[in-house]
Amino acid sequence: MTLLRAENLYRTFPAAGGFARRKRVRAVTDISLTMYENETLGLVGESGSGKSTLGRLLIGLDQPDSGTVYYRGQDLSQLKGQDKKRVRTEMQIVFQDPWASLNPRKRIYDILSAPLLYHNYATKADVGTKVAALLEKVGLSPESSERYPHEFSGGQRQRIGIARALSLNPAVIVCDEPVSALDVSIQAQILNLLQELQDEYNLTLLFISHGLASIKYLSDRIAVMYLGRIVEIAGAEKLFSSTYHPYTRALIMSSPVPDPYRRQEPEALLSGEIPSNIDPPSGCHFHPRCPLAEDSCRREIPQLTPVPDDLTHLVACPIALAGGGL
Amino acid sequence: MTENSYLRTIWKRFKRHRLAMVSLVFLSLVIIIALLAPLIAPYHPDRISGDFGAPPGNGHLLGTDDVGRDVLSRLIYATRISLLVGVLSTVISTVIGVVLGLVSGFFGKFIDAIIMRFTDMVMSFPYLLLVLVAAAIFGPSLLNIIIILGFVNWPGVARLVRGNVLSLRERAFVQGALVAGMPKPYILFSEILPNTMAPVLIHSSSVMAFSILDEAALSFLGMGVQTPTASLGNMLGAATSQAVLTDLPWLWIPPGIVIVLLVMSVNFIGDAIRDAFDPTN
């Protein structure tokens, strides 16, 4: 069942500086994407590839310049009144920075109880037990509701952030790099927690990450973004077993492998920096760094095309498609 | 409970400032004296109670002025007026600044442009001239001075609050409240406002110091509090006459010292509050 569907999303931001003819950063360019109920979609890309912006667009926290997001078949931008309020609470987000995601002046109790009370998910009488239950659900003691955010560690704060996202019975949670600010030892705990909660509540997760390592085991499907476009999307296993796009290939090769005897193939590593998304390269944005680049890549913008044997595996690289997957 | 512990930490950090603690004691003392002025002042401040221009001593601790009023009594009442002007006009300008800054920063776009251009306009006006002209138009009286000073000192606060709101609006916890579908007034007053109060408080302390100085300047120029009501400014104004300046120094030295000490202690306290609120300290 399709839960969320994005069609031809574009989002640009004014670039810093400049006055008369201000240039614009192209964060998200022509992205169409479908999220199915109860799946975990991984979204990978370098910083500046537009993955956070896409996540914010999908849950209506930001509006696209053009394009449409459909939630259960309804255009998000057309929702009004009660419908809007209801849909708003069904889509939640867990932020990257646990230090900025909780109001420093409020007790955990106040942070968690305000939305519950406002949306009538709890009454004044039972809000205390509901908050306690939420905290227990994410592995914190109910007594912590009396404390302030600065009294918690990063991992604990992230748990509180998850509790807040969970409090309004959401259908979708965007996890915007929820573990990248945490110690490695804590990361696995938070990932496990998210997975448990997904199973328990039938959540649909959009899991944003800048590396493949953490989302490989969590995701059902993975979409790879480069400079505001999706370049490859496939089932998590498929993406690793039969990689098509040269960028995806480079990403996989660059993730560290805990095996001292395996050396990385130097030609697979990318040279250069990610180009600016104010003036992205013509044609395929990846061509300046691409080992397969041909003349046509400079002119034509490649479209996502299914690979021969799998209609759910889409690749935006005609050359890799013609050459077959890895 | 824990909010108390937060305040206690602030207080602990505040206490580390020796000068601020001294200032706090001084200011508290001045406030108590000002509040209890009718009980403490030895004479009526506006009535003649002794010889003309008598030097300190002989029942008049700080002497009498050129028409025979007790200088100490006038000084006590003048401090009362100065504090009143300082506190009330600061409250007015802080309220105006906070409201305009919040609205400007939160709603942005057109509203923001209008409010901020108006703020720039008020800021770019020659300040003292504006106050003098306003005092001339509306007439120099205590109430008018308070209102006029209140209405010219808000742009700094407005800008400060707007800047804070702009950065807080993008912070994850505000975004989280948006995602949770909380209404705008809740986000504005419950999420954003409390997080911008500390810098506003600090800024207000310097606004208060300026207000006290401005009242003194206005009264000195004769556009402020009018005689016979005593204010620190119009007591100093006596020193415009050469004779008073050289022959009756007890008329202008005490109010001068009080102004300096008042303004300095307010500033020291403001500094200490800033440091106490700074978590990196």
Contacts between the chains, C-beta under 8 A, distances in Angstrom:
chain1	res1	chain2	res2	distance
A	59	B	179	6.9
A	61	B	175	6.5
A	61	B	178	6.6
A	61	B	179	5.8
A	85	B	181	5.6
A	88	B	179	7.3
A	88	B	181	4.1
A	89	B	180	6.8
A	89	B	181	5.0
A	91	B	179	7.2
A	92	B	179	5.8
A	92	B	180	7.5
A	93	B	175	7.4
A	93	B	176	7.1
A	93	B	179	5.3
A	95	B	172	4.0
A	95	B	175	7.3
A	95	B	176	6.8
A	96	B	172	7.8
A	97	B	172	6.0
A	100	B	171	5.2
A	100	B	172	4.4
A	100	B	173	6.6
A	101	B	172	3.8
A	101	B	173	5.5
A	101	B	176	6.0
A	102	B	173	5.5
A	103	B	173	4.5
A	103	B	191	5.7
A	103	B	194	7.9
A	103	B	195	7.1
A	104	B	195	7.0
A	105	B	194	4.5
A	105	B	195	6.0
A	107	B	2	6.8
A	114	B	177	7.9
A	114	B	180	7.8
A	114	B	182	6.7
A	114	B	186	7.3
A	114	B	190	7.4
A	115	B	177	7.8
A	115	B	180	4.0
A	115	B	181	7.0
A	115	B	182	6.3
A	118	B	180	7.9
A	118	B	181	7.4
A	118	B	182	6.0
A	118	B	183	7.3
A	118	B	186	7.3
A	119	B	181	6.5
A	146	B	1	6.8
A	146	B	2	6.8
A	147	B	2	6.2
A	148	B	2	5.4
A	148	B	3	8.0
A	148	B	6	7.1
A	151	B	2	7.6
A	161	B	176	7.5
A	164	B	176	6.3
A	164	B	180	7.1
A	165	B	179	8.0
A	167	B	180	7.8
A	168	B	180	6.4
A	168	B	181	7.6
